[in-house]
Amino acid sequence: MQNTKESKLITILNKIENTLGGLKCAVTLILIFTVGMVVGTFFESYYGTEFAGKTIYKTWWFMSIQGLMFLSIVFATFRRLPPKKRLYGFYTIHLGLILIGCGSFVTYYAGVDGSILLQPNTPAREIILPQDVLKIEIPDEGRVVTYRLPNSAFKTSLDEIYKDIKLVDFLPYAEKKFQWQDSKNSYSEKEPLHSSEYLISNDNVSQQFLVSLHPESIEYEGNVTLGPLTIHYLPNGLAKCFAFNNKSKLILWDRESVTCNTPEEINVPVKVTKTGSRFLVIEKDGGYLSFFPDASPWPMDEKLNMNQQSSIRVFSKKLFEDKPNLFLFGEKIAFYDKDEQKWEVREFNSSTTKLDLPWMGFELSLLQHQEKKVPINIPVPTWPIQKNNQLIKGNLKAVSLEVKGKNYWLTNERAMTLLIAGKKMNFILAKDSLVLPFEFVLTRFKMDKDPGTNSPASYESFVRLFTEDGPSDHHIYMNNPLKHEGFTFYQASYSQDRQGNYSSTLSANVDQGRAIKYLGSLLLFIGSLLHYHLNFRTARKDNVSPLINNLES
């Protein structure tokens, strides 16, 4: 009975060996691998390298194909044992392929493949790795919790819980979809929470923008700059005070009572220092607040430090008369009319949908106004699109969090801070990183362009490397990488800021399997020469490939 079981097992193993080591299986695996590489190349050029890795190159099925190809090579070698002289070249070639497979395995699991950004004259020692991570920082405890996010190309359910925090979904590629939402927290009835969307236009240009005072509106703020025009979004209770053409042109705003006045209304004298600076003193809660409104809206203490915690502020309208400044209060607007030499306050109503502005024929339209709703951009999954080696769509990553029944979206654009169980927690969605034991500084960046075009022909980085042995200068360009302490740094790409300054991106690589792969490649070369020497010199006259004959023998 035992012998029967062993014989069946041996028969099954022989079938597996003959199948995987056969020519048909090898050809089939190579065809599937080739199709995967073709599709992966298309994905890489259109959707980006990272997306191609997540959908093709680093998937379980593609890695399985490579594993089966490796076993096919091993079994094909075993099937032709004991060694025969005419197959020495065959053995050498297949040994080289096996070593290349082993070296690739070592590189995949133990290697480092990332990038480092070098900004002009700025020290850098952090390598950014491909792995997405979520970090939860708890400053009071001096602790950081890190979650490695799935290597997925599509929306993935996380279903992880840490204390009162539930990680719901991960979106590796997303874009923003605008929504109005209800407030997550409770606020005083007096606190200004309103948000407005406007359209400013003339015969030549138009611009749509949204501004908000809601504390939960992270992406939309109260100030916008459109060319030479500066737009200020203020609580609607301030509008009436801008209509006062009082002599001092000062406005007193009390956030606690949500009221505004002028110094003339409450009989507060405006005095002038010996140096010509205006100041006023206001009594508040048994104390006194000193203001220098032409310098700052905040009160000053005895040491002339600003007290930004004060509920009272003083605005000087004189500061906003020389250049174009537009003040918005939701359904009202205010501006200084130089022709009339006075401040104007106008209001949108059912009969007035557009208001004229005193600059270049511009008109302002109120598209939408919300008193308490929160304007927010919700991440939605999408497929990435790449152009000129940069993602133009889908470069947003997001994680959905649930904290005590409330939902939040954390993105890679900005960190988020929440107060949970009385403790402040910082949430950061970013790439994993590796800190180098040495430091880089980009001293100069050089780029040559194709004649008559702005297309870059080549670009080079001149860097200074700081180590324990002292600084040293290096020149990095194509086919001339920098090697140091096991790392190899290649010139990868560059970027340019609005001031025209160039930054350089280097790919950083540690390949422990490189020596094994080099040895395998050498054996491939030697095996090919040996195979030619032993077989092709005695090829049959009918030109049948000796390699096929050997495989079929």
SVG drawing of the C-alpha trace seen along z (x, -y; Angstrom):
<svg xmlns="http://www.w3.org/2000/svg" viewBox="-36 -115 74 117">
<polyline fill="none" stroke="black" stroke-width="0.4" points="0.0,0.0 2.8,-2.4 4.7,-1.6 1.5,-2.3 1.1,-5.8 4.8,-6.5 4.6,-5.4 1.5,-7.6 3.3,-10.6 6.4,-10.0 4.1,-9.7 2.5,-13.1 5.9,-14.7 7.2,-13.4 4.1,-14.8 4.7,-18.2 8.4,-18.1 7.6,-17.0 4.9,-19.6 6.8,-22.6 10.1,-21.5 8.5,-20.9 8.9,-23.2 5.1,-23.8 4.9,-25.1 7.9,-27.3 6.6,-28.8 3.1,-29.4 4.7,-31.1 6.9,-33.3 3.9,-34.3 1.8,-35.3 4.8,-37.1 5.4,-39.0 1.7,-40.0 1.9,-41.2 5.0,-43.2 3.4,-44.8 0.3,-45.8 2.5,-47.0 4.5,-49.2 1.4,-50.8 0.1,-51.4 3.4,-52.8 3.5,-55.4 -0.2,-56.4 -1.0,-55.9 2.5,-56.2 5.1,-53.8 3.5,-53.4 0.1,-52.4 1.7,-49.9 3.5,-48.3 0.3,-48.1 -1.8,-46.7 0.8,-44.5 4.4,-44.2 3.9,-43.7 0.6,-41.8 0.4,-38.2 -0.4,-36.7 2.5,-38.4 4.9,-37.4 3.5,-33.9 4.2,-33.8 7.8,-34.7 8.0,-32.1 6.7,-29.4 9.2,-30.5 11.9,-30.1 10.6,-26.5 10.4,-25.7 14.0,-26.6 15.0,-24.5 12.9,-21.4 14.1,-21.7 17.7,-21.5 16.9,-18.5 15.2,-16.6 18.5,-16.7 20.6,-15.1 23.0,-13.3 25.2,-15.9 26.0,-15.3 28.9,-17.1 26.8,-18.4 24.5,-20.1 27.2,-21.9 26.1,-25.2 22.5,-24.5 23.4,-23.9 25.4,-27.1 22.7,-29.2 20.0,-27.8 22.3,-28.2 22.7,-31.9 18.9,-32.3 18.5,-30.7 21.1,-33.1 19.4,-36.1 16.1,-34.9 17.7,-34.5 19.3,-37.9 16.0,-39.5 14.3,-37.8 17.0,-39.2 16.6,-42.7 12.8,-42.6 12.8,-41.7 15.9,-43.4 16.6,-46.2 15.8,-49.9 14.3,-51.8 13.3,-55.4 14.0,-59.0 15.5,-62.1 14.6,-65.7 17.5,-68.2 16.5,-71.8 19.1,-74.6 21.5,-75.0 19.2,-73.0 20.5,-70.0 18.7,-66.7 19.1,-63.2 15.6,-61.7 14.8,-59.0 11.1,-58.8 10.1,-55.2 7.1,-53.9 5.2,-52.6 2.1,-54.6 1.8,-55.0 -0.6,-56.6 1.1,-58.1 -0.8,-59.0 1.2,-61.3 0.3,-61.7 2.5,-64.6 1.4,-64.3 2.7,-60.7 5.6,-61.3 4.4,-58.3 3.9,-57.7 1.8,-54.9 2.4,-53.9 0.1,-51.9 1.4,-50.5 -1.3,-51.0 -2.2,-48.3 -0.2,-48.3 -3.5,-48.6 -4.4,-50.6 -8.0,-50.9 -10.3,-51.7 -9.5,-49.3 -11.4,-48.7 -9.0,-48.9 -11.2,-47.9 -8.5,-48.8 -9.2,-50.2 -6.9,-52.1 -8.5,-53.3 -11.5,-55.4 -10.2,-55.7 -11.5,-53.5 -9.6,-53.4 -12.4,-52.8 -11.1,-53.1 -7.9,-53.9 -8.0,-55.7 -4.5,-55.5 -5.7,-57.6 -8.4,-60.2 -9.7,-63.5 -11.8,-66.1 -15.5,-66.4 -17.1,-69.6 -19.9,-69.3 -21.7,-71.3 -21.9,-69.5 -23.4,-70.1 -21.1,-71.2 -19.6,-68.4 -19.3,-70.5 -21.6,-72.9 -20.9,-76.6 -22.3,-79.7 -25.2,-81.4 -23.1,-84.6 -20.0,-83.0 -19.7,-83.8 -19.8,-80.6 -20.9,-81.8 -19.4,-80.9 -19.9,-82.4 -19.1,-81.6 -18.6,-84.5 -17.8,-85.2 -15.8,-88.2 -15.6,-89.1 -15.3,-91.7 -15.3,-91.5 -11.9,-89.8 -11.6,-87.5 -13.6,-85.8 -12.7,-84.0 -14.9,-82.0 -13.8,-81.7 -15.2,-80.5 -14.3,-82.0 -15.4,-80.8 -15.2,-81.7 -16.3,-78.3 -13.6,-76.7 -14.1,-73.3 -13.5,-74.6 -9.8,-73.7 -9.3,-74.4 -11.2,-77.6 -10.0,-80.6 -11.0,-84.3 -8.4,-85.9 -8.0,-85.6 -5.5,-87.3 -6.5,-87.8 -3.7,-89.7 -3.5,-93.2 -6.8,-92.8 -6.9,-91.5 -10.2,-90.1 -11.0,-90.0 -13.9,-87.9 -15.2,-89.2 -18.2,-88.6 -21.4,-90.1 -21.8,-92.2 -18.9,-94.3 -20.5,-95.6 -22.5,-98.4 -19.3,-99.9 -17.6,-100.1 -20.5,-102.4 -19.5,-105.0 -17.3,-107.6 -16.0,-108.7 -13.0,-111.0 -10.7,-108.5 -11.6,-105.8 -11.2,-103.3 -13.5,-100.3 -13.7,-98.7 -14.8,-95.0 -15.8,-92.9 -16.0,-89.2 -17.6,-88.3 -20.6,-90.6 -20.4,-90.4 -20.8,-94.2 -18.8,-97.0 -18.4,-100.7 -16.3,-103.6 -14.2,-105.6 -16.4,-108.6 -19.5,-106.6 -18.2,-105.5 -16.2,-108.8 -12.8,-107.2 -10.2,-109.8 -7.6,-108.9 -4.2,-110.4 -0.9,-110.7 2.6,-109.9 5.6,-112.1 6.6,-110.0 3.3,-110.5 1.7,-107.1 -1.9,-107.1 -3.0,-105.2 -6.1,-104.8 -6.9,-103.2 -10.0,-101.2 -11.3,-100.1 -12.2,-96.4 -13.2,-94.3 -11.5,-96.6 -8.4,-96.9 -7.1,-98.9 -6.2,-97.8 -3.7,-99.9 -4.0,-99.9 -1.8,-101.2 -4.3,-100.6 -2.0,-101.7 0.4,-99.0 -1.8,-96.1 -5.4,-95.4 -4.4,-93.6 -3.9,-95.4 -0.4,-95.8 0.7,-94.9 3.2,-96.9 6.1,-95.3 4.5,-96.2 3.8,-92.5 0.6,-91.7 -2.3,-90.1 -4.0,-87.9 -6.3,-86.4 -8.1,-89.6 -11.8,-89.7 -11.4,-93.4 -9.7,-94.4 -9.3,-97.8 -9.2,-98.1 -7.8,-101.1 -9.6,-101.6 -6.8,-104.0 -4.5,-101.0 -6.7,-99.7 -7.3,-102.8 -4.2,-103.1 -4.4,-99.6 -7.5,-97.6 -9.1,-95.9 -12.5,-94.3 -14.3,-93.4 -17.0,-90.8 -19.5,-90.1 -21.6,-87.4 -24.5,-89.3 -22.8,-92.7 -19.6,-94.1 -17.4,-97.2 -14.7,-99.0 -13.0,-102.4 -14.0,-104.5 -11.1,-106.8 -13.2,-108.9 -15.8,-109.7 -13.2,-109.7 -15.3,-107.6 -16.2,-104.0 -19.1,-102.3 -21.2,-99.5 -23.5,-97.6 -25.8,-94.7 -27.0,-91.7 -30.8,-91.2 -33.5,-89.6 -33.3,-92.4 -29.6,-92.9 -27.6,-89.9 -24.5,-91.7 -22.6,-94.6 -20.2,-97.0 -16.7,-97.3 -14.5,-100.4 -11.7,-98.5 -11.3,-97.8 -15.1,-97.3 -15.3,-94.3 -18.6,-92.9 -19.2,-90.7 -21.9,-88.0 -22.9,-86.1 -23.4,-82.5 -24.2,-80.9 -24.3,-81.9 -24.5,-79.5 -24.8,-80.7 -23.8,-77.5 -23.0,-74.8 -19.3,-73.8 -17.7,-73.9 -15.6,-70.8 -13.9,-68.7 -14.6,-65.0 -12.0,-62.6 -13.5,-60.1 -11.5,-57.3 -10.2,-57.7 -7.7,-56.3 -4.5,-58.4 -3.3,-60.0 0.4,-60.9 1.8,-63.5 5.5,-64.4 6.4,-61.9 4.0,-63.7 0.5,-62.8 -2.0,-65.4 -4.9,-63.4 -5.2,-61.1 -2.3,-62.5 -4.4,-62.8 -4.3,-60.0 -6.9,-59.8 -7.9,-57.8 -11.4,-57.8 -11.5,-57.9 -14.4,-57.5 -14.0,-59.0 -16.9,-58.6 -19.5,-58.5 -18.0,-61.4 -16.4,-60.9 -13.2,-62.6 -11.1,-62.6 -7.3,-62.7 -5.3,-63.4 -1.7,-63.6 -2.0,-67.4 -2.1,-68.4 -2.0,-66.9 -5.1,-66.9 -5.3,-67.5 -8.2,-66.2 -8.9,-66.3 -9.8,-62.8 -10.5,-61.9 -8.8,-65.1 -5.6,-64.4 -4.4,-66.1 -3.6,-63.7 -2.0,-64.5 -2.8,-62.4 -0.4,-62.4 -0.8,-60.5 2.6,-60.3 5.2,-58.0 7.4,-56.0 11.0,-57.3 14.5,-56.3 17.0,-58.7 20.5,-58.5 23.6,-58.6 25.0,-61.3 23.7,-64.5 23.4,-66.1 23.3,-69.7 22.6,-70.7 25.1,-73.4 24.3,-73.8 21.8,-72.4 22.6,-72.5 20.1,-71.8 20.8,-71.9 17.9,-72.3 17.4,-71.1 18.4,-73.9 15.4,-76.2 13.1,-74.6 12.5,-74.6 12.7,-70.8 15.4,-69.6 18.1,-67.6 20.0,-66.7 20.2,-67.8 23.0,-67.4 23.4,-67.9 26.4,-69.2 26.1,-68.1 28.2,-68.3 28.2,-65.2 28.7,-65.6 30.1,-62.6 32.1,-61.9 35.2,-62.2 34.3,-65.7 32.6,-67.2 33.2,-66.2 31.9,-67.5 30.3,-65.2 28.8,-65.5 25.7,-63.4 24.3,-63.0 23.1,-60.2 25.3,-57.1 27.4,-58.8 25.7,-57.9 27.1,-58.6 27.9,-55.5 28.4,-55.8 28.0,-53.3 26.0,-50.8 23.7,-53.4 23.6,-54.4 22.2,-57.8 21.0,-58.4 19.8,-61.6 16.1,-61.1 14.2,-64.3 14.0,-68.0 11.4,-70.7 11.2,-74.5 9.4,-76.8 7.7,-80.1 10.9,-82.0 12.7,-80.0 14.9,-78.0 15.6,-74.4 15.4,-71.4 16.8,-68.0 15.4,-64.6 17.8,-61.6 16.7,-58.0 18.2,-56.2 18.9,-52.5 20.4,-49.7 20.6,-46.4 22.0,-43.5 21.2,-41.1 23.2,-43.0 26.4,-40.8 24.3,-37.6 22.5,-39.1 25.9,-40.1 27.2,-36.6 24.1,-35.2 24.5,-37.5 28.1,-36.4 27.1,-32.7 24.5,-33.5 27.2,-34.9 29.6,-32.0 26.9,-29.5 25.9,-31.0 29.5,-30.7 29.8,-27.2 26.5,-26.1 27.6,-27.5 31.0,-25.8 29.5,-22.4 26.4,-22.4 26.2,-24.9 29.5,-23.8 28.0,-20.3 24.5,-21.5 22.6,-19.3 22.3,-20.2 18.5,-20.7 19.2,-23.8 17.0,-22.3 17.9,-24.2 20.2,-22.1 18.6,-23.7 15.2,-22.3 16.8,-18.9 18.4,-18.9 15.1,-19.9 13.2,-17.1 15.9,-14.5"/>
</svg>
